Structures are given as C-alpha cells and as structure tokens.
Amino acid sequence: MLNKLRNTIWERVVEWLLTNRDDSQMPLSDFDRLRYEIRPGDVILIEGRSPVSEIIKTITLSNWTHSAIYIGRLHNIDDPVLREFIQKFYSGEPDDQLIIESQLGDGTIVDNIHKYKDDHLRICRPTSITRTDAQKVISYSVNRLGTNYNVRQIFDLARFLFPYGLLPRRWRSSLFEHNAGTPTHTVCSTMMAEAFASIHYPILPVLHRDENGQLIMYKRNTQLITPRDFDYSPYFDVIKYPILDFDELAIYRKMPWGIDGVMLNDEHDLTMPAPRIVSKTVEPKLNTGETDTRAEHKNIKNSHAGTEDGKKIETDPVTDTPLHYTP
C-alpha cells in the first residue's frame, strides 16, 4: 500500500516536471532543414521548456538541457537484429526518423525526432567518424533501450553547486562509483558518452604528458558529461540551421553568368535569346472640333528654333536660350 502511494506521488511529480510550459516564441531552428541534413550518429542538443529543464539549466550552467542520438530510419541500420530489436520498442512507420534518448519517467527509449519540432535544437556531429564506428555507436545506444533513468545522478550533479566544505562532492556520491558490468540506470548524456567511449572517440578527454613529454589521453568520467560538453568539445562539429539563414541566397546565384537567355551549343555556337516585342503606343483619334493640345505644346517648344525678323535663331539645347542669329 505504501509503495503504491509512493509510486503514485512520484508519477504525479514526474508528470509535472516534464510538462512543457506554454511558449509562444518561435523556435530558432529550421526543423525541416535539420531533418534533411542530419546523419546517423549525430548528437542532438535540446533546449527544454519544462520545469525539470530549468533545474538542469541551473545544475549544468547551460541552456542545453537534454541530448539524444540520431539513429536514422530503420533501413539506415545495417544490423537486421538491431532493426528487429528496435521494433519491439517503437511501433511507428518504417520511414520515421528515430532518436534514442534517456528521459525522466521513461528511461531509455526510441522515439520520432518530430517530437522536438517546436524546440530550439542543435546538431553536434562527431568529426570524421567512420560509418562503421557510427554504426557501433548506434548499436551501443540501441542495446541500452529499456534502461531506467538515473534520478540520483542528477541530484549528485547538483551537489557540485554547493561549497565543498558544506557538502563534499565525493561523499556518498554515485558519480564516482565504479560498477562492474552494464549499468541499470543512466541519463541522456551519460548514455551517449558511454556509446562514444566504446569506440574510443573523445568528447572532453583529460590530457597529460609523461616524464618523457609524451602526450597521454584519458577518458573523462562519463557520468560527469553533460549535454553542453558535446557543444564544447573540439571533436564535434557544431551545426546550426537558423530560421533566417544568410546562406539561403545560394552562392550559385552570384556566379558570373553571361547574358540571360544565351545558350551555348558548343564552344563556337551560341543561341541568342529571341528579341522581345515592345508594344507601340497608339495615338488616340480626335473627334471633329477637338484640338490636340499635345501638338500645340510641341509647336510652342519648337518655336524657340523659329525666326525673328527674317533671321534664324539657334538656341541652347539644354536651356532653350538664344545663342546667336544666323542671317
């Protein structure tokens, strides 16, 4: 009875924590272009709008509150066993673009990327990763489906905000415990950090030099990795697709094209565009008794080039002032 009540209360708390606030502000990302450009193995950063997102912003000192890994469509996954395993957790269309994420209340799940169409997103792409290794990262992530969310890890991360004297960071902290075997709980960024660590791909490695000056890299504790670390990492390319993109004016429009309409058949054979037909202005016919005022105005203007006392007058073509008399 007590467990049932506790679970009910926890479910209500989780529901409130995950409820997105009403936000009429347009997302900054071009979601359609992002969906077109994204590749399997890319990390997606999400700026959440829920109460738990505000908590994570405070803990991590970053606007990026959540992360997911893009695995592509089902046919993008090479291993048929993995494809079949994914279908046990996802019943959508085969052409859906899928992500794997660890979420409070749900654990590690597979879902449609379309769920984040109204959020501010960013792609972090592992630089020069091979297709084979990208598939290994995806395979690791798929095999974590069903893993519970590690709520305690979030609270342990929050302890980093407290002064060390008040609450030692390592005291009874799950972040520094090493557990043999596969963990049964995880959070979004930790799961992905483990996936990349499985192929020895660096995120934010710790660098040291030995006594001989030889550089040695150490993997950082994956439980200390947060979404912002993928944005900060020099080993991930940050890719943005803003709604208003300066690159929309494609470079090919600025190329030194010749006359519009000219076609080249071969090196010495040009096809010129057909001449445009310019319509002529038709003078209206005057009825009997009407006076053409335009003609009168024309005669007045031409009178400056007339005669005076039998002599021809030449006028300045600009000012219409007399220049001299010609007998």
C-alpha positions in Angstrom: 0.0 0.0 0.0 2.8 2.4 0.9 4.7 1.5 -2.2 1.6 2.1 -4.4 1.1 5.6 -2.8 4.8 6.4 -3.2 4.7 5.4 -6.9 1.5 7.5 -7.5 3.1 10.5 -5.9 6.3 10.0 -8.0 4.3 9.7 -11.2 2.5 13.0 -10.5 5.8 14.7 -9.7 7.4 13.4 -12.9 4.3 14.4 -15.0 4.6 18.0 -13.6 8.4 18.1 -14.2 8.1 17.0 -17.8 5.2 19.3 -18.8 6.4 21.9 -21.3 5.4 25.5 -20.4 3.2 27.4 -22.9 5.7 29.2 -25.0 4.5 31.3 -28.0 8.1 32.1 -29.1 9.1 30.6 -32.4 11.9 28.1 -32.3 15.2 29.4 -33.6 16.0 26.3 -35.7 14.8 25.4 -39.1 13.4 22.0 -38.2 12.7 20.9 -41.8 16.2 21.6 -42.9 17.7 20.0 -39.8 15.8 16.8 -40.5 17.1 16.8 -44.1 20.7 17.4 -43.2 21.1 15.2 -40.0 23.1 12.0 -40.2 23.0 8.7 -38.2 25.4 9.1 -35.2 24.8 12.8 -34.8 24.1 14.1 -31.3 21.1 16.4 -30.9 21.1 19.1 -28.2 17.7 20.3 -27.0 16.8 23.4 -25.1 14.0 22.1 -23.0 10.9 24.1 -21.8 9.8 22.1 -18.8 10.4 22.6 -15.1 13.0 19.8 -15.0 14.8 21.6 -17.8 15.0 24.7 -15.7 16.5 22.6 -12.9 19.1 21.1 -15.3 20.0 24.6 -16.7 20.8 25.6 -13.1 22.8 22.5 -12.4 24.8 22.4 -15.7 25.0 26.2 -16.2 23.9 25.8 -19.8 20.8 26.2 -21.9 21.2 22.8 -23.3 19.1 20.6 -21.0 18.8 17.4 -23.0 20.5 15.3 -25.6 19.6 12.5 -27.9 21.4 10.5 -30.6 20.0 10.2 -34.1 20.0 6.7 -35.4 18.2 7.4 -38.7 15.4 5.4 -40.3 15.2 1.7 -39.8 16.7 0.9 -43.2 19.8 3.1 -42.2 20.8 0.5 -39.6 23.0 -2.2 -41.0 22.3 -5.0 -38.5 19.0 -6.7 -39.1 19.0 -8.0 -35.5 19.1 -4.4 -34.2 16.3 -3.4 -36.6 14.1 -6.1 -35.2 15.0 -5.2 -31.6 14.1 -1.5 -32.2 10.7 -2.5 -33.5 9.9 -4.0 -30.0 10.2 -0.5 -28.6 8.8 1.5 -31.5 5.6 0.8 -33.5 5.7 3.8 -35.8 6.2 4.0 -39.6 9.4 2.4 -41.1 10.3 5.7 -42.6 10.2 7.7 -39.4 13.4 9.4 -38.4 14.4 8.0 -35.0 16.3 9.1 -32.0 17.4 7.3 -28.8 17.2 9.3 -25.5 17.1 8.7 -21.8 14.3 10.6 -20.2 12.9 11.1 -16.7 10.0 8.8 -16.1 10.5 6.7 -19.3 14.1 5.6 -19.1 16.0 5.0 -22.4 13.5 5.0 -25.3 13.4 5.3 -29.0 11.2 8.0 -30.5 10.4 10.1 -33.5 12.6 13.2 -33.9 9.4 15.1 -34.8 8.6 15.4 -31.1 11.1 18.2 -30.9 9.9 20.2 -33.8 8.9 23.2 -31.6 12.2 23.3 -29.6 15.5 25.0 -30.1 17.8 22.3 -31.4 21.5 22.0 -32.4 23.4 19.2 -34.1 26.8 18.1 -32.8 28.5 15.9 -35.4 31.5 13.7 -34.5 34.3 14.9 -36.8 35.4 12.5 -39.4 33.8 9.4 -37.7 33.7 6.4 -40.0 30.4 4.9 -41.0 31.4 1.6 -39.3 32.1 3.4 -36.0 28.9 5.4 -36.3 27.0 2.1 -36.6 28.8 0.8 -33.4 27.7 3.9 -31.5 24.1 3.3 -32.7 24.4 -0.3 -31.7 25.5 0.5 -28.2 22.7 3.0 -27.8 20.0 0.6 -29.1 21.2 -2.1 -26.7 20.5 0.4 -23.8 16.8 0.6 -24.6 14.7 -0.1 -21.6 17.4 1.1 -19.1 15.9 3.2 -16.2 16.6 6.9 -15.8 19.2 7.7 -13.0 17.5 10.3 -10.9 20.1 10.2 -8.3 22.8 11.2 -10.8 21.0 14.5 -11.4 21.0 15.2 -7.7 24.6 14.3 -7.4 25.5 16.7 -10.2 23.6 19.4 -8.3 26.0 18.9 -5.4 28.7 20.5 -7.5 27.0 23.8 -6.9 27.4 23.6 -3.1 30.6 24.8 -1.4 32.9 21.9 -0.8 33.1 22.5 2.9 29.3 22.2 3.3 28.9 19.1 1.2 31.9 17.2 0.0 31.4 16.3 -3.7 32.6 12.7 -3.4 30.9 11.8 -0.1 28.3 9.1 -0.9 28.1 10.3 -4.5 27.1 7.9 -7.2 29.2 9.8 -9.8 32.5 8.4 -8.6 31.3 4.8 -8.1 32.7 2.2 -10.5 30.2 -0.6 -11.1 31.3 -3.7 -13.0 29.0 -4.9 -15.7 26.3 -3.0 -17.5 24.7 -0.1 -15.5 21.0 -0.4 -14.8 20.4 3.3 -14.7 21.6 6.2 -16.8 20.9 9.8 -18.0 20.8 11.1 -21.5 24.3 12.5 -21.9 26.0 9.7 -19.9 24.5 7.0 -22.2 25.8 8.8 -25.3 29.2 9.4 -23.6 29.5 5.7 -23.0 28.5 4.9 -26.6 31.3 7.1 -27.9 33.8 5.8 -25.3 33.1 2.3 -26.5 34.8 3.2 -29.8 37.5 5.3 -28.1 36.0 8.5 -29.6 36.9 11.6 -27.4 34.5 14.1 -26.1 36.4 16.1 -23.5 39.4 13.9 -22.7 41.9 14.7 -19.9 45.3 15.3 -21.3 48.6 14.7 -19.6 52.3 14.5 -20.5 54.5 11.8 -19.0 58.1 12.4 -17.9 59.3 12.0 -21.5 56.9 14.6 -22.8 54.7 12.0 -24.4 51.0 13.1 -24.6 48.6 10.7 -22.9 44.8 11.0 -23.2 42.4 9.7 -20.5 38.7 9.2 -20.9 36.7 11.6 -18.7 34.2 10.1 -16.3 31.1 9.5 -18.4 28.8 10.3 -15.5 30.2 13.8 -15.4 29.4 14.5 -19.1 26.5 16.9 -19.6 24.8 18.0 -22.9 26.8 21.2 -23.1 30.1 19.1 -23.3 29.2 17.9 -26.8 28.8 21.6 -27.8 32.1 22.5 -26.2 34.1 19.5 -27.5 36.7 20.2 -30.2 35.9 16.8 -31.6 32.4 17.6 -32.6 31.3 20.0 -35.3 28.5 22.3 -34.2 25.9 22.6 -36.9 23.2 25.2 -36.8 20.2 25.7 -39.1 18.6 29.0 -38.1 15.2 30.0 -39.4 16.7 33.1 -41.2 19.9 31.8 -42.8 22.3 34.1 -44.7 23.2 31.1 -46.8 19.7 31.0 -48.3 21.0 33.3 -51.0 22.9 30.4 -52.6 26.4 31.1 -54.0 25.5 29.8 -57.4 23.2 32.9 -57.9 26.3 35.1 -57.6 28.3 33.3 -60.3 29.4 35.4 -63.3 26.7 34.2 -65.7 26.6 35.8 -69.2 23.6 37.4 -70.8 20.4 36.0 -69.6 18.9 33.6 -72.1 22.1 32.9 -74.1 22.7 29.2 -74.5 26.0 27.6 -75.6 25.6 24.7 -78.0 29.4 24.2 -78.3 32.5 26.3 -77.9 31.8 28.5 -81.0 28.0 28.2 -81.3 25.7 30.4 -79.3 22.0 30.6 -79.3 20.8 34.1 -78.7 17.5 34.8 -76.9 14.6 35.8 -79.1 14.0 39.5 -79.3 11.3 40.9 -77.1 8.3 42.5 -78.8 7.7 46.0 -77.5 4.2 47.3 -77.9 3.8 50.7 -79.6 1.7 53.5 -78.1 -1.4 54.1 -80.2 -2.3 57.8 -80.6 -6.0 58.3 -79.8 -8.1 59.6 -82.6 -9.6 63.1 -82.2 -13.2 63.8 -82.8 -14.2 66.7 -85.1 -13.8 70.0 -83.5 -11.3 68.8 -80.8 -7.8 70.4 -80.5 -4.7 68.3 -80.0 -3.2 70.1 -77.1 -0.1 67.9 -77.3 0.6 69.2 -80.8 0.1 72.8 -79.7 2.6 72.2 -76.8 5.1 70.7 -79.3 4.7 73.7 -81.6 5.4 76.0 -78.7 8.6 74.2 -77.8 9.7 74.3 -81.4 9.1 78.0 -81.7 12.4 78.6 -80.0 14.1 77.4 -83.1 12.0 79.7 -85.3 12.9 83.0 -87.0 12.9 86.6 -85.8 13.0 89.5 -88.4 13.8 87.0 -91.1 16.8 85.5 -89.3 17.1 82.0 -88.0 17.5 81.7 -84.2 19.7 78.9 -82.8 19.0 78.0 -79.2 20.9 76.2 -76.4 19.5 72.6 -76.5 19.6 72.5 -72.7 18.4 75.9 -71.6 16.5 76.9 -74.7 18.2 80.3 -74.6 19.1 82.1 -77.9 22.8 81.6 -78.8 23.2 83.8 -81.9 21.5 84.9 -85.1 22.2 83.4 -88.4 21.4 85.7 -91.4 
